[in-house]
Amino acid sequence: AQTVTQSQPEMSVQEAETVTLSCTYDTSESDYYLFWYKQPPSRQMILVIRQEAYKQQNATENRFSVNFQKAAKSFSLKISDSQLGDAAMYFCAYRRKYGGSQGNLIFGKGTKLSVKP
Amino acid sequence: SQTIHQWPATLVQPVGSPLSLECTVEGTSNPNLYWYRQAAGRGLQLLFYSVGIGQISSEVPQNLSASRPQDRQFILSSKKLLLSDSGFYLCAWARGLAVFNEQFFGPGTRLTVL
């Protein structure tokens, strides 16, 4: 079974600085998807960025980028120029590409990010 | 555009009482639908998913059940609530299975069982 581990329950960053959130996962599959979701205090889950495992190029969305290390099964999220609105819970998630469970997401336990003004 | 609704937003129920949470999606047809639970201080756990009307798959054994009476309606139920059922319940939808699709989440329902 696949598992997702986020080893940092809480992180803090100064406004305008850069922070990296860690995520590791365990799978025996070679092709899959990885996601980072953001959950602000409103509790709405928002997709931040996604990565396809067969693509070696790291995904980037504006100030958000990932460091995808497939061999190490690592998928970290880097937030550049942190803003107060980035404060939220961040969840790393894994999704199978094929097979059963119909594309269900497997989530890590989350990292709470605080942004200091 | 597509939207997803959940109600109620908050709910306080006594132990042993029944439960019915509703999720509806607008602006799309034949979506995949999901129910997740987020317990305090923990990540999201998939409870049920559905690929069509009347088709429900359960990911974990529990006190809850799900139904999909209509294409864009997904209901989470319980006959008798337990204290451990407390949590934040999120419904999500996605367009399909074999494409690189995104799951869109609803606003959630906070359930407190006393």
Interface residues (C-beta under 8 A of the other chain):
Chain A: V4 Q6 Y33 S42 R43 Q44 M45 I46 L47 R50 E52 F91 Y98 S101 Q102 G103 N104 L105 I106 F107 G108 K109 G110
Chain B: N32 Y34 Y36 G41 R42 G43 L44 Q45 L46 Y49 V51 S57 E59 F88 L90 A92 A94 L97 A98 F100 N101 E102 Q103 F105 P107 G108 R110
